């Protein structure tokens, strides 16, 4: 039983870290209010899939400021995952570098809280972000 619990914990951490997330098919209709579609988009952001993100932002520019159930924007997710190119794409699309999630953390603050790559924190601060 102990090994089963440990295996489940490892699987959950893998999913939450964005590794091996479900692929996003940009040819299909995307519904940001649909939890499954939202999750696929978040995985693509966390995996650094700027091509998919760019296609969705072209169709749905409001995604640059979309929030998930914890108040995180896609920029929060990119920052926490240390995805510089995804963060740049989102900022170019109008993402708010100082948007606060429900824990009152900016994307840079959330990245620092998750001990993400210091380069992403530096970059967000250079773009006007605060901690």
C-alpha positions in Angstrom: 0.0 0.0 0.0 2.9 2.4 0.8 4.3 2.0 -2.6 1.0 2.5 -4.2 0.6 5.8 -2.4 4.1 6.9 -3.3 3.5 6.1 -6.9 0.2 8.1 -6.9 2.1 11.0 -5.3 4.8 10.9 -8.0 2.2 10.8 -10.7 0.3 13.7 -9.3 3.5 15.8 -9.0 4.4 15.0 -12.6 1.0 16.1 -13.7 1.1 19.3 -11.6 4.5 20.2 -12.9 3.2 20.2 -16.4 5.3 17.3 -17.7 3.5 15.1 -20.1 0.4 17.2 -20.2 -2.3 16.5 -22.7 -1.7 17.8 -26.2 -3.7 20.7 -27.4 -5.3 20.5 -30.8 -5.6 24.1 -32.1 -7.8 22.9 -35.0 -10.6 22.2 -32.5 -12.9 24.7 -30.9 -11.4 26.0 -27.7 -13.7 26.9 -24.8 -11.8 28.6 -22.0 -14.7 28.0 -19.6 -14.3 24.3 -20.1 -12.0 22.9 -17.4 -10.4 20.3 -19.7 -9.6 22.9 -22.4 -8.2 25.3 -19.7 -6.0 22.5 -18.3 -4.7 21.7 -21.8 -3.8 25.3 -22.4 -2.1 25.6 -19.0 0.0 22.5 -19.7 1.1 23.9 -23.1 2.2 27.1 -21.3 4.0 25.2 -18.6 5.7 23.0 -21.2 6.9 26.1 -23.2 4.7 25.4 -26.3 4.7 28.9 -27.7 3.5 27.7 -31.1 0.2 26.4 -29.6 -0.1 29.4 -27.3 0.4 31.8 -30.2 -2.3 30.1 -32.2 -4.8 30.3 -29.3 -3.9 33.9 -28.5 -4.5 34.8 -32.2 -8.0 33.4 -32.0 -8.8 34.3 -28.4 -6.7 37.4 -27.3 -8.6 37.4 -23.9 -6.6 34.4 -22.9 -3.6 36.7 -22.1 -5.5 37.8 -19.0 -7.5 34.6 -18.3 -7.5 33.4 -14.6 -7.8 29.8 -13.4 -9.6 28.8 -10.2 -6.7 29.9 -8.0 -6.5 33.3 -9.7 -3.3 32.5 -11.6 -3.0 33.9 -15.1 -1.2 32.1 -17.8 1.8 34.3 -17.0 1.8 33.0 -13.5 2.0 29.5 -14.9 4.8 30.4 -17.3 6.7 32.1 -14.5 6.4 29.2 -12.0 7.6 26.8 -14.7 10.5 29.1 -15.7 9.3 29.3 -19.3 10.9 32.5 -20.6 9.6 32.3 -24.2 6.1 31.6 -23.1 6.2 34.6 -20.7 7.5 36.8 -23.5 4.7 35.7 -25.7 2.1 36.4 -23.1 3.5 39.8 -22.2 3.5 40.7 -26.0 -0.2 39.7 -26.0 -1.0 42.0 -23.2 -0.7 39.9 -20.0 -0.4 42.0 -16.8 3.0 41.5 -15.3 1.6 42.6 -11.9 -1.6 40.6 -11.9 -2.3 39.2 -8.4 -3.5 35.7 -7.8 -5.8 34.8 -4.9 -2.6 34.5 -2.7 -1.7 38.1 -3.6 1.3 36.9 -5.6 2.4 38.5 -8.9 3.8 36.2 -11.6 7.4 37.1 -10.3 6.3 36.5 -6.7 4.7 33.2 -7.6 7.9 32.2 -9.4 10.0 33.1 -6.4 7.6 31.3 -4.1 8.0 28.1 -6.2 11.8 28.7 -6.4 11.7 28.9 -10.2 14.7 29.8 -12.4 16.0 33.2 -11.2 16.3 34.3 -14.8 12.5 34.4 -15.2 12.2 36.4 -12.0 14.8 38.8 -13.2 13.1 39.1 -16.6 9.7 39.8 -15.2 11.2 42.5 -12.9 12.9 44.1 -15.9 9.4 44.2 -17.5 8.1 46.1 -14.6 7.0 43.2 -12.4 7.2 43.3 -8.7 7.5 40.6 -6.1 
